[in-house]
Amino acid sequence: MAGSAEMASLEESFRKFAIYGDTKATGQEMNGKNWAKLCKDCKVTDGKSVTSTDVDIVFSKVKGKTARVINYEEFKKALEELAPKRFKDKSKEEAYEAICQLVAGKEPINVGVTKAKTVGAVERLTDTSKYTGSHKERFDETGKGKGKSGRENIVDTSGYVSAYKNAGTYDAKVKK
C-alpha cells in the first residue's frame, strides 16, 4: 500500500474533483461525471487499455445499487479495479501504487476557459475615463461602476414635486 503522505494527497485530489463544478458539494462524495473527469485529467484513461467506457463500468460496479455517488472508500476500490487494466505488465499491488501516483496531488484542469485580453480596441472600449455623455455618469472617478444608481434616475420620494425649487421651506413660511 502507499505511504500515508501519498494517501493524504490522494484524498485531497478526491476532494478537489468531488467539489468540481458543484457549488453544493461537500467533498465527501463524487458523482460519475467528476469520476470520469478525474480519470481523464490524471491520465488514467489512455484510450487503449482504459477507455471512458471502462471508467463508467467501474464506477457503476463500486457504487451502491441505488446510489448516484461514491465515497472515498469506494473511490479507492474503483482505482484498484482500474489499476490492472491500466498497468498490465505490473502486479496488482504495483499497479495500484502506480495508479495512485497518477492521481495523487492532481486537481481539475479547466479546459476551454477563455482568458480576458486588454489589448488594442478592447483596451480603448473598456477605459471608463474616455466615456462621455450619459455613460460617464455610470462610473465613479476610479472607473468602478455605480451599479443601479448609475443606470436609473433615482426617484425623489420626499413628497415634493420633482424639481421644485422651494423644497423644505414650508415650515419656515407657516408660523404656529
DRENSETOR-982936 format. One record per residue (C-alpha): residue number from 1; residue in three letters; x, y, z. Coordinates in steps of 0.2 Angstrom, whole numbers, plus 5000, padded with zeros to 4 digits. Layout:
<recs>
<mimi=NUM&baza=ala&x=X&y=Y&z=Z>
...
</recs>
This chain:
<recs>
<mimi=1&baza=met&x=5000&y=5000&z=5000>
<mimi=2&baza=ala&x=5005&y=5018&z=4998>
<mimi=3&baza=gly&x=5013&y=5029&z=5011>
<mimi=4&baza=ser&x=5002&y=5040&z=5022>
<mimi=5&baza=ala&x=5008&y=5056&z=5014>
<mimi=6&baza=glu&x=5003&y=5049&z=4997>
<mimi=7&baza=met&x=4986&y=5044&z=5004>
<mimi=8&baza=ala&x=4983&y=5061&z=5011>
<mimi=9&baza=ser&x=4987&y=5069&z=4994>
<mimi=10&baza=leu&x=4976&y=5055&z=4985>
<mimi=11&baza=glu&x=4962&y=5060&z=4997>
<mimi=12&baza=glu&x=4965&y=5079&z=4993>
<mimi=13&baza=ser&x=4963&y=5075&z=4975>
<mimi=14&baza=phe&x=4947&y=5065&z=4978>
<mimi=15&baza=arg&x=4940&y=5080&z=4987>
<mimi=16&baza=lys&x=4945&y=5093&z=4974>
<mimi=17&baza=phe&x=4937&y=5083&z=4960>
<mimi=18&baza=ala&x=4922&y=5079&z=4971>
<mimi=19&baza=ile&x=4918&y=5098&z=4973>
<mimi=20&baza=tyr&x=4922&y=5102&z=4955>
<mimi=21&baza=gly&x=4908&y=5111&z=4946>
<mimi=22&baza=asp&x=4895&y=5109&z=4960>
<mimi=23&baza=thr&x=4893&y=5123&z=4972>
<mimi=24&baza=lys&x=4883&y=5112&z=4985>
<mimi=25&baza=ala&x=4896&y=5098&z=4985>
<mimi=26&baza=thr&x=4904&y=5094&z=5002>
<mimi=27&baza=gly&x=4919&y=5084&z=4995>
<mimi=28&baza=gln&x=4913&y=5068&z=5004>
<mimi=29&baza=glu&x=4905&y=5060&z=4988>
<mimi=30&baza=met&x=4910&y=5060&z=4970>
<mimi=31&baza=asn&x=4897&y=5059&z=4955>
<mimi=32&baza=gly&x=4900&y=5049&z=4939>
<mimi=33&baza=lys&x=4904&y=5065&z=4929>
<mimi=34&baza=asn&x=4918&y=5070&z=4941>
<mimi=35&baza=trp&x=4925&y=5052&z=4942>
<mimi=36&baza=ala&x=4926&y=5052&z=4923>
<mimi=37&baza=lys&x=4935&y=5070&z=4923>
<mimi=38&baza=leu&x=4947&y=5063&z=4937>
<mimi=39&baza=cys&x=4952&y=5048&z=4926>
<mimi=40&baza=lys&x=4954&y=5059&z=4910>
<mimi=41&baza=asp&x=4964&y=5074&z=4919>
<mimi=42&baza=cys&x=4975&y=5062&z=4928>
<mimi=43&baza=lys&x=4979&y=5051&z=4913>
<mimi=44&baza=val&x=4971&y=5036&z=4920>
<mimi=45&baza=thr&x=4961&y=5034&z=4904>
<mimi=46&baza=asp&x=4973&y=5031&z=4890>
<mimi=47&baza=gly&x=4961&y=5027&z=4875>
<mimi=48&baza=lys&x=4969&y=5010&z=4873>
<mimi=49&baza=ser&x=4969&y=4999&z=4888>
<mimi=50&baza=val&x=4957&y=5010&z=4899>
<mimi=51&baza=thr&x=4943&y=5019&z=4889>
<mimi=52&baza=ser&x=4929&y=5030&z=4895>
<mimi=53&baza=thr&x=4918&y=5015&z=4894>
<mimi=54&baza=asp&x=4929&y=5006&z=4906>
<mimi=55&baza=val&x=4929&y=5021&z=4918>
<mimi=56&baza=asp&x=4910&y=5021&z=4918>
<mimi=57&baza=ile&x=4908&y=5002&z=4921>
<mimi=58&baza=val&x=4920&y=5003&z=4936>
<mimi=59&baza=phe&x=4910&y=5017&z=4943>
<mimi=60&baza=ser&x=4894&y=5008&z=4942>
<mimi=61&baza=lys&x=4902&y=4992&z=4949>
<mimi=62&baza=val&x=4909&y=5000&z=4965>
<mimi=63&baza=lys&x=4894&y=5012&z=4969>
<mimi=64&baza=gly&x=4879&y=5006&z=4979>
<mimi=65&baza=lys&x=4864&y=4999&z=4969>
<mimi=66&baza=thr&x=4853&y=5014&z=4970>
<mimi=67&baza=ala&x=4867&y=5027&z=4974>
<mimi=68&baza=arg&x=4872&y=5040&z=4961>
<mimi=69&baza=val&x=4889&y=5044&z=4970>
<mimi=70&baza=ile&x=4904&y=5036&z=4978>
<mimi=71&baza=asn&x=4913&y=5040&z=4994>
<mimi=72&baza=tyr&x=4932&y=5039&z=4997>
<mimi=73&baza=glu&x=4932&y=5021&z=5001>
<mimi=74&baza=glu&x=4923&y=5016&z=4985>
<mimi=75&baza=phe&x=4934&y=5028&z=4976>
<mimi=76&baza=lys&x=4950&y=5018&z=4981>
<mimi=77&baza=lys&x=4941&y=5002&z=4976>
<mimi=78&baza=ala&x=4937&y=5009&z=4959>
<mimi=79&baza=leu&x=4956&y=5013&z=4957>
<mimi=80&baza=glu&x=4960&y=4995&z=4962>
<mimi=81&baza=glu&x=4948&y=4989&z=4948>
<mimi=82&baza=leu&x=4956&y=5000&z=4935>
<mimi=83&baza=ala&x=4974&y=4998&z=4940>
<mimi=84&baza=pro&x=4977&y=4980&z=4932>
<mimi=85&baza=lys&x=4969&y=4986&z=4916>
<mimi=86&baza=arg&x=4980&y=5002&z=4915>
<mimi=87&baza=phe&x=4996&y=4994&z=4920>
<mimi=88&baza=lys&x=4995&y=4976&z=4913>
<mimi=89&baza=asp&x=5014&y=4972&z=4915>
<mimi=90&baza=lys&x=5014&y=4975&z=4934>
<mimi=91&baza=ser&x=5007&y=4965&z=4948>
<mimi=92&baza=lys&x=4991&y=4970&z=4956>
<mimi=93&baza=glu&x=4999&y=4980&z=4971>
<mimi=94&baza=glu&x=5012&y=4988&z=4960>
<mimi=95&baza=ala&x=4998&y=4993&z=4948>
<mimi=96&baza=tyr&x=4988&y=5001&z=4962>
<mimi=97&baza=glu&x=5003&y=5010&z=4968>
<mimi=98&baza=ala&x=5006&y=5017&z=4950>
<mimi=99&baza=ile&x=4988&y=5022&z=4948>
<mimi=100&baza=cys&x=4988&y=5031&z=4965>
<mimi=101&baza=gln&x=5004&y=5041&z=4959>
<mimi=102&baza=leu&x=4995&y=5046&z=4944>
<mimi=103&baza=val&x=4980&y=5053&z=4954>
<mimi=104&baza=ala&x=4989&y=5060&z=4970>
<mimi=105&baza=gly&x=4991&y=5078&z=4971>
<mimi=106&baza=lys&x=4982&y=5082&z=4955>
<mimi=107&baza=glu&x=4967&y=5095&z=4953>
<mimi=108&baza=pro&x=4954&y=5098&z=4940>
<mimi=109&baza=ile&x=4960&y=5106&z=4924>
<mimi=110&baza=asn&x=4949&y=5120&z=4917>
<mimi=111&baza=val&x=4949&y=5116&z=4898>
<mimi=112&baza=gly&x=4942&y=5129&z=4886>
<mimi=113&baza=val&x=4942&y=5144&z=4899>
<mimi=114&baza=thr&x=4945&y=5160&z=4889>
<mimi=115&baza=lys&x=4957&y=5172&z=4897>
<mimi=116&baza=ala&x=4952&y=5191&z=4896>
<mimi=117&baza=lys&x=4963&y=5201&z=4885>
<mimi=118&baza=thr&x=4965&y=5220&z=4886>
<mimi=119&baza=val&x=4975&y=5225&z=4871>
<mimi=120&baza=gly&x=4971&y=5236&z=4856>
<mimi=121&baza=ala&x=4952&y=5240&z=4853>
<mimi=122&baza=val&x=4947&y=5231&z=4869>
<mimi=123&baza=glu&x=4958&y=5242&z=4880>
<mimi=124&baza=arg&x=4950&y=5258&z=4872>
<mimi=125&baza=leu&x=4932&y=5252&z=4874>
<mimi=126&baza=thr&x=4934&y=5247&z=4892>
<mimi=127&baza=asp&x=4943&y=5263&z=4898>
<mimi=128&baza=thr&x=4929&y=5272&z=4908>
<mimi=129&baza=ser&x=4939&y=5288&z=4908>
<mimi=130&baza=lys&x=4935&y=5291&z=4890>
<mimi=131&baza=tyr&x=4917&y=5289&z=4891>
<mimi=132&baza=thr&x=4906&y=5304&z=4888>
<mimi=133&baza=gly&x=4888&y=5309&z=4890>
<mimi=134&baza=ser&x=4876&y=5298&z=4900>
<mimi=135&baza=his&x=4888&y=5283&z=4900>
<mimi=136&baza=lys&x=4900&y=5294&z=4910>
<mimi=137&baza=glu&x=4888&y=5295&z=4924>
<mimi=138&baza=arg&x=4888&y=5276&z=4927>
<mimi=139&baza=phe&x=4906&y=5276&z=4934>
<mimi=140&baza=asp&x=4914&y=5285&z=4948>
<mimi=141&baza=glu&x=4932&y=5293&z=4947>
<mimi=142&baza=thr&x=4941&y=5277&z=4949>
<mimi=143&baza=gly&x=4932&y=5269&z=4935>
<mimi=144&baza=lys&x=4922&y=5257&z=4946>
<mimi=145&baza=gly&x=4903&y=5255&z=4941>
<mimi=146&baza=lys&x=4890&y=5263&z=4952>
<mimi=147&baza=gly&x=4878&y=5249&z=4949>
<mimi=148&baza=lys&x=4859&y=5253&z=4949>
<mimi=149&baza=ser&x=4862&y=5271&z=4954>
<mimi=150&baza=gly&x=4872&y=5274&z=4938>
<mimi=151&baza=arg&x=4859&y=5267&z=4927>
<mimi=152&baza=glu&x=4842&y=5274&z=4933>
<mimi=153&baza=asn&x=4836&y=5290&z=4939>
<mimi=154&baza=ile&x=4833&y=5288&z=4957>
<mimi=155&baza=val&x=4815&y=5294&z=4961>
<mimi=156&baza=asp&x=4814&y=5308&z=4975>
<mimi=157&baza=thr&x=4802&y=5302&z=4987>
<mimi=158&baza=ser&x=4802&y=5317&z=4999>
<mimi=159&baza=gly&x=4784&y=5321&z=4995>
<mimi=160&baza=tyr&x=4788&y=5337&z=4984>
<mimi=161&baza=val&x=4785&y=5338&z=4966>
<mimi=162&baza=ser&x=4801&y=5334&z=4956>
<mimi=163&baza=ala&x=4812&y=5349&z=4953>
<mimi=164&baza=tyr&x=4803&y=5360&z=4965>
<mimi=165&baza=lys&x=4815&y=5374&z=4970>
<mimi=166&baza=asn&x=4807&y=5379&z=4987>
<mimi=167&baza=ala&x=4808&y=5361&z=4994>
<mimi=168&baza=gly&x=4809&y=5361&z=5013>
<mimi=169&baza=thr&x=4804&y=5379&z=5016>
<mimi=170&baza=tyr&x=4786&y=5376&z=5021>
<mimi=171&baza=asp&x=4789&y=5375&z=5039>
<mimi=172&baza=ala&x=4798&y=5392&z=5038>
<mimi=173&baza=lys&x=4783&y=5401&z=5030>
<mimi=174&baza=val&x=4770&y=5394&z=5041>
<mimi=175&baza=lys&x=4771&y=5400&z=5059>
<mimi=176&baza=lys&x=4762&y=5391&z=5073>
</recs>
